[in-house]
Amino acid sequence: MQMKVYLTLQYVIPALGYLRSVTHRRMDPLMLLFLLIAGLTGADSVSTVSRVSAWRGGSITIPCFYDDRYKTHVKYWCRGYNVRSCTPIVHTDSPLEGKASVRDDPDQRVFTVTINNLTAGESDYYWCCVDISERSDVGDRVYLSVTHDSPELSVDKQEVTGVEGDSVTVQCRYTYDYGQRLWCKFGSFCVSEGSVSLDGRPVLIRDDRVNKVFSVTMRALERKDTGWYWCDDESHQIPVHITVSQTATTTTSTEHGGNNDKLRWEQVLGAVLKAGTGVFYLICTIIAIQLHWSSGRKRGSNQREVEGGANTKHGS
């Protein structure tokens, strides 16, 4: 991953320089090896982008990734060139809302910092830090540039959503043509125009140098594609979080499954009601016929009795 390469070189080159400077002092080779390993290890403990640009009056969200061993540690965002003397702004154990806020996701090993209503005076170096102990905190530095006009690198939205099997498109707008444009995934690799995939996912990249828009389309999305990415113009980066949700078909099928059960019961109930109604009408019909038949028999019997009485009188 390109960002990891930058971070590694950031620690390795000074370490090598220091090794050259102390070689003439006949330092213990084991101590030299320890210093080099310490530099390499520190490079991966916390990582973020190196330089971002944002609108004055706007907002920006910056993800800070950390090693698994720091999941339970307090993280914080501070301002200043040096990690040992920077001024803390917000901590994960007291995540303020408003000007600045921070959210920690230990499962993904990332905490995100959001700064709102940016002013030009906030252009400065900042640090993503993990609180370990006094003067032992680890972190990674990022430079924030707040501009009056168009940021050097920007996106319409830092939060993008997609659906499984579908695609999403991110448009990275740049101001200056520093060179190659890249699309990168945190924890993976970077790809450029002409690339056909990123981390196994089909990707289409177009660089419109006339309108200065670097367009990235990720296809055939899967849930595992959810995560942080960033646009890179070899000078600035802008983070983008992509969330891939469950397919509408699956969700609809689940809903339809419940609806089908409900419909099935309604059909059964309807059939029972219809059958009951039919039986009721049948019983009523039988009763009516029986009453009619009984009434007819009674009338016939009465008539014969009347006729019999009349014949008796006539014979007398």
C-alpha positions as CSV (number, residue, x, y, z in Angstrom):
1,M,0.0,0.0,0.0
2,Q,1.5,3.3,-1.0
3,M,0.6,5.1,2.2
4,K,2.3,2.3,4.2
5,V,5.4,2.7,2.0
6,Y,5.5,6.4,2.7
7,L,5.1,5.8,6.4
8,T,7.8,3.1,6.4
9,L,10.3,5.4,4.6
10,Q,9.4,8.2,7.0
11,Y,10.8,6.1,9.9
12,V,13.4,4.1,8.0
13,I,15.3,6.9,6.4
14,P,15.9,8.8,9.7
15,A,16.8,5.6,11.3
16,L,19.4,4.8,8.6
17,G,20.8,8.3,8.9
18,Y,21.2,7.9,12.6
19,L,22.8,4.6,12.1
20,R,25.4,6.1,9.8
21,S,26.0,8.9,12.3
22,V,26.7,6.5,15.2
23,T,28.7,3.9,13.3
24,H,31.9,5.9,14.0
25,R,31.1,5.7,17.7
26,R,31.4,1.9,17.7
27,M,27.8,1.4,19.0
28,D,26.8,-2.2,19.8
29,P,25.3,-3.8,16.6
30,L,22.4,-5.2,18.6
31,M,21.5,-1.6,19.7
32,L,21.6,-0.5,16.0
33,L,19.3,-3.3,15.1
34,F,16.9,-2.5,17.9
35,L,16.7,1.2,16.8
36,L,15.9,0.1,13.2
37,I,13.2,-2.3,14.3
38,A,11.7,0.2,16.7
39,G,11.5,2.7,13.8
40,L,9.8,0.1,11.5
41,T,7.3,-0.9,14.2
42,G,6.3,2.6,15.1
43,A,5.4,3.2,11.4
44,D,2.5,0.8,11.6
45,S,1.1,1.5,15.0
46,V,-1.0,4.5,13.9
47,S,-1.6,5.7,10.3
48,T,-3.7,8.2,8.4
49,V,-3.4,10.4,5.3
50,S,-0.6,12.9,5.1
51,R,-2.1,16.1,3.6
52,V,-5.8,17.1,3.2
53,S,-7.5,20.3,1.9
54,A,-10.9,21.6,2.7
55,W,-13.3,24.5,2.1
56,R,-13.4,27.4,4.6
57,G,-16.8,27.0,6.4
58,G,-17.0,23.4,5.4
59,S,-16.2,20.2,7.3
60,I,-13.8,17.3,6.9
61,T,-13.6,13.8,8.4
62,I,-10.2,12.1,8.8
63,P,-9.9,8.4,9.7
64,C,-7.0,7.3,12.0
65,F,-6.1,3.6,11.9
66,Y,-4.3,1.9,14.8
67,D,-2.8,-1.4,15.7
68,D,-4.9,-4.1,17.3
69,R,-3.0,-3.8,20.6
70,Y,-4.5,-0.3,21.1
71,K,-8.2,-1.3,20.9
72,T,-8.8,-0.4,24.5
73,H,-6.6,2.7,24.7
74,V,-8.0,6.3,24.7
75,K,-7.3,8.0,21.3
76,Y,-7.1,11.7,20.8
77,W,-6.7,14.4,18.1
78,C,-4.2,17.2,18.8
79,R,-2.7,20.2,17.0
80,G,0.9,21.0,16.5
81,Y,4.0,20.1,14.6
82,N,5.5,17.7,17.2
83,V,3.6,14.8,18.8
84,R,5.3,15.5,22.1
85,S,4.1,19.1,22.3
86,C,0.9,19.1,20.4
87,T,-2.3,20.5,22.0
88,P,-5.1,17.9,22.5
89,I,-8.4,18.9,21.1
90,V,-10.8,16.0,21.6
91,H,-10.5,12.5,23.2
92,T,-12.5,9.3,22.6
93,D,-13.4,9.2,26.2
94,S,-15.1,12.6,25.9
95,P,-16.2,12.8,22.2
96,L,-17.5,16.4,21.9
97,E,-20.1,17.4,19.4
98,G,-20.0,20.7,17.5
99,K,-16.7,22.1,16.4
100,A,-14.8,18.8,16.6
101,S,-15.9,15.3,17.4
102,V,-14.3,11.8,17.5
103,R,-15.7,8.3,17.2
104,D,-13.8,5.1,17.9
105,D,-14.6,1.8,16.2
106,P,-12.4,-0.8,18.0
107,D,-13.8,-3.7,15.8
108,Q,-12.4,-2.0,12.7
109,R,-9.5,-0.5,14.6
110,V,-10.1,3.0,13.4
111,F,-11.2,6.3,15.0
112,T,-12.6,9.1,13.0
113,V,-12.2,12.9,13.6
114,T,-14.7,15.3,12.2
115,I,-14.0,19.1,12.2
116,N,-16.9,21.4,11.3
117,N,-17.1,25.1,10.3
118,L,-13.5,25.2,9.3
119,T,-11.6,28.6,9.3
120,A,-8.4,29.6,7.5
121,G,-6.7,29.9,10.9
122,E,-7.1,26.2,11.4
123,S,-4.6,25.3,8.7
124,D,-1.9,23.5,10.6
125,Y,-0.4,20.1,11.4
126,Y,-2.5,17.7,13.5
127,W,-1.9,14.3,15.0
128,C,-3.9,11.1,15.3
129,C,-2.7,9.8,18.7
130,V,-3.0,6.8,21.0
131,D,-2.7,7.6,24.7
132,I,-0.2,5.1,26.2
133,S,1.7,6.9,28.9
134,E,3.4,10.3,29.4
135,R,5.8,11.0,26.6
136,S,5.2,7.5,25.1
137,D,2.1,8.2,23.0
138,V,2.2,7.1,19.4
139,G,0.6,8.8,16.4
140,D,0.7,9.9,12.8
141,R,0.7,13.4,11.5
142,V,-1.5,15.1,8.9
143,Y,-1.4,18.6,7.5
144,L,-4.8,20.3,7.1
145,S,-5.1,23.2,4.6
146,V,-8.3,25.3,4.7
147,T,-8.8,27.3,1.5
148,H,-10.9,30.3,0.6
149,D,-11.4,28.9,-3.0
150,S,-11.5,25.4,-4.3
151,P,-9.6,22.8,-2.2
152,E,-6.7,21.2,-4.0
153,L,-8.4,17.8,-3.8
154,S,-12.0,17.3,-2.9
155,V,-15.1,15.0,-3.3
156,D,-18.7,15.9,-3.3
157,K,-19.4,13.5,-0.3
158,Q,-17.0,11.7,2.0
159,E,-19.8,9.2,2.9
160,V,-21.0,7.1,-0.1
161,T,-23.5,4.2,0.0
162,G,-24.0,1.4,-2.4
163,V,-26.0,-1.9,-2.7
164,E,-24.6,-5.4,-3.1
165,G,-24.2,-6.3,-6.8
166,D,-24.5,-2.7,-7.8
167,S,-21.9,0.0,-8.4
168,V,-20.8,3.3,-6.9
169,T,-19.0,6.2,-8.4
170,V,-16.7,8.7,-6.6
171,Q,-15.6,11.9,-8.4
172,C,-12.3,13.3,-7.1
173,R,-11.9,17.0,-8.1
174,Y,-8.4,18.4,-8.3
175,T,-7.0,21.9,-8.8
176,Y,-3.5,21.3,-9.9
177,D,-2.1,18.6,-12.2
178,Y,0.8,17.3,-10.0
179,G,1.0,14.0,-11.9
180,Q,-0.7,10.6,-11.5
181,R,-4.0,10.3,-9.8
182,L,-4.6,7.3,-7.5
183,W,-7.5,5.5,-5.9
184,C,-6.5,3.7,-2.7
185,K,-8.0,1.4,-0.1
186,F,-6.8,1.6,3.5
187,G,-5.2,-1.7,4.3
188,S,-4.8,-2.6,0.6
189,F,-3.3,-1.1,-2.5
190,C,-3.5,1.9,-4.8
191,V,-4.6,1.8,-8.5
192,S,-4.4,4.4,-11.2
193,E,-6.1,5.1,-14.6
194,G,-6.0,1.9,-16.7
195,S,-6.3,-0.4,-13.8
196,V,-9.2,-3.0,-13.9
197,S,-9.5,-4.1,-10.3
198,L,-8.7,-3.2,-6.7
199,D,-8.6,-5.9,-4.1
200,G,-10.4,-8.2,-6.5
201,R,-13.2,-5.7,-7.2
202,P,-13.8,-4.5,-10.8
203,V,-12.9,-0.8,-11.0
204,L,-13.2,1.7,-13.8
205,I,-11.0,4.8,-13.5
206,R,-11.2,7.9,-15.8
207,D,-9.1,11.0,-15.5
208,D,-10.7,14.0,-17.2
209,R,-7.8,16.4,-17.3
210,V,-9.8,19.1,-19.0
211,N,-12.4,19.4,-16.2
212,K,-9.9,18.1,-13.7
213,V,-12.1,15.3,-12.4
214,F,-10.8,11.9,-11.5
215,S,-13.7,9.5,-11.6
216,V,-13.7,6.1,-9.9
217,T,-16.5,3.5,-10.4
218,M,-16.4,0.3,-8.3
219,R,-18.6,-2.5,-9.7
220,A,-20.2,-5.7,-8.5
221,L,-20.1,-4.5,-4.9
222,E,-20.0,-6.9,-1.9
223,R,-20.6,-6.3,1.7
224,K,-16.9,-6.8,2.4
225,D,-16.1,-3.7,0.3
226,T,-17.4,-1.5,3.1
227,G,-14.5,0.6,4.4
228,W,-12.3,3.6,3.9
229,Y,-10.7,4.6,0.6
230,W,-9.0,7.8,-0.5
231,C,-8.2,9.8,-3.6
232,D,-4.6,10.8,-4.1
233,D,-3.0,13.3,-6.5
234,E,0.5,12.7,-5.2
235,S,0.3,15.8,-3.2
236,H,-3.0,15.7,-1.3
237,Q,-5.4,13.0,-0.2
238,I,-9.1,13.0,0.6
239,P,-10.7,10.1,2.5
240,V,-14.0,8.5,1.4
241,H,-16.0,5.9,3.3
242,I,-18.1,3.5,1.3
243,T,-20.9,1.5,2.9
244,V,-22.3,-1.4,1.0
245,S,-25.8,-2.4,2.2
246,Q,-27.8,-5.6,1.7
247,T,-29.4,-6.0,-1.7
248,A,-32.9,-4.7,-2.1
249,T,-33.8,-8.1,-3.6
250,T,-32.7,-10.0,-0.5
251,T,-34.4,-7.5,1.8
252,T,-37.5,-7.6,-0.3
253,S,-37.5,-11.4,-0.4
254,T,-37.3,-11.4,3.4
255,E,-40.2,-9.0,3.6
256,H,-42.1,-11.0,1.0
257,G,-41.4,-14.2,2.9
258,G,-43.2,-12.6,5.9
259,N,-45.9,-11.2,3.6
260,N,-46.4,-14.6,2.0
261,D,-46.9,-16.2,5.4
262,K,-49.4,-13.5,6.3
263,L,-51.1,-13.9,3.0
264,R,-51.3,-17.7,3.4
265,W,-53.0,-17.4,6.8
266,E,-55.4,-14.8,5.3
267,Q,-56.2,-17.2,2.5
268,V,-56.8,-20.1,5.0
269,L,-59.0,-17.9,7.2
270,G,-60.9,-16.7,4.1
271,A,-61.5,-20.3,3.0
272,V,-62.7,-21.2,6.5
273,L,-65.0,-18.3,6.6
274,K,-66.3,-19.1,3.1
275,A,-66.8,-22.7,4.1
276,G,-68.5,-21.7,7.3
277,T,-70.8,-19.3,5.4
278,G,-71.7,-22.0,2.9
279,V,-72.5,-24.5,5.7
280,F,-74.6,-21.8,7.4
281,Y,-76.6,-21.1,4.3
282,L,-77.0,-24.8,3.7
283,I,-78.3,-25.4,7.2
284,C,-80.6,-22.4,6.8
285,T,-81.9,-23.8,3.5
286,I,-82.5,-27.2,5.0
287,I,-84.3,-25.7,8.0
288,A,-86.4,-23.5,5.6
289,I,-87.3,-26.5,3.5
290,Q,-88.1,-28.6,6.5
291,L,-90.3,-25.8,7.9
292,H,-92.0,-25.4,4.6
293,W,-92.5,-29.1,4.3
294,S,-93.8,-29.4,7.9
295,S,-96.1,-26.4,7.3
296,G,-97.4,-28.0,4.2
297,R,-98.1,-31.3,6.0
298,K,-99.9,-29.4,8.8
299,R,-102.1,-27.5,6.3
300,G,-102.9,-30.7,4.5
301,S,-103.8,-32.5,7.8
302,N,-106.0,-29.6,8.9
303,Q,-107.7,-29.5,5.6
304,R,-108.5,-33.3,5.7
305,E,-109.8,-32.9,9.2
306,V,-112.1,-30.1,8.1
307,E,-113.3,-32.0,5.1
308,G,-113.9,-35.1,7.3
309,G,-116.0,-33.1,9.8
310,A,-118.1,-31.7,7.0
311,N,-118.8,-35.1,5.5
312,T,-119.9,-36.3,8.9
313,K,-122.4,-33.5,9.3
314,H,-123.7,-34.0,5.8
315,G,-124.3,-37.7,6.5
316,S,-126.3,-37.0,9.6
